[in-house]
Amino acid sequence: MNIFSFTTHFGREEDCRIHFKEQRDKIGVVCKCGHKEHFWIKSIWSYECKKCRKRISLKSGTIMQNSNLSFLIWYKTMFLMSVTKKGFSSKEIQKQL
């Protein structure tokens, strides 16, 4: 994937969120209570456990869990890291974003 096709597919925050949710749904979401069935609450982009009613954010249980960065920034960072042979330092990523 080059920068043009990346921007076409993931140019907006919502595009990234939708893609991430689709991938997360394929893997499955498990509540802390152990239950695997959930409701999706689109207005707040969260799952709600059908058993205990606990809400689980889309980022919960992922590397993004405690981050305030947007999905768009995360996706751009992952793209930059995956298209270079040598990788990027954290300072270089900061400059690029």
N, C-alpha and C positions, 0 to 999 in steps of 0.2 A: 504494500500500500504506500502510495506517495502522499505528499502533503496536500495535493489537490483532492484526491479521493477521500483522504481523512477529513478534510474540511467539509466536503460534500456530505459525508455520513454523520460527522460529529461536530458540526459547526455551532450548535446551540446547546445550552445547558439541558434543555428538555430532551434533545436527541440522545445525549449521553445517559440521562436518567432512564429513559425508556429502554435503551440497549442493555444497561446494567441490570434493570429489573428483569428483562427477558432471560438474561444469563443466570441470574440468581434464582429465578423460578425453575429453570432446568435442573439446577443442583438441589434445590429445596431449602426451605427455611425451617429451622427447629427452634422452638421456644425454650427458654430456660427450664420450663416445667417438663420438657421432653416431648410435648405435643407437636405434631407436624402439620396440622390443618389450621389454616389461617384465612382471615378475610383481608382483602386489600382495600385500604382507605386512600384513594387517589388524592383527595384534597390536602392531605398531610404527608403523602408519599411514605406511608408506613403500613406494616402488616399488623393485624390484631389476632392474637391466639384465640381459637374457638373455645378452648377449654378454660383458660384462666383470665382471658381478656387483656393480657399484658400487650402493650404495643412494642413493636420491634421496628426500628428505623431501617431504611434501605441499606445504610452503611454498617449497621450493627453486625458484628462478627466478621468484619473484613479489615483489611489493612487501613481502610479509610475511617474506621469506627470513631476515633477521637479527634478527627480532623474537621476544621471549619472550612477547608477548601471546597470549592464547588466540584461537581463531577466533571465539568468541562476542564478545569485545571488539572485534575487527576488524569483524565484521558489524554490531554496534551502532553503531560509529563511521561506517561507510559508510552505514547507514540514516540517522543523524542528518544527515550531510552532504548526502544526496540529497533529504531532505524539506523542507529550508528554502530559501527563495528567496535569502537573503543569505549562507547558509553559516554555519559556526561557526569561531571562532578556536580555536587549540589549547588555550587556557586554558578556554574554555567547554566544549569536549569533555572535558577533564580533570574539570571540575566535574560534568558530566552522568553520566560513567561512574564 
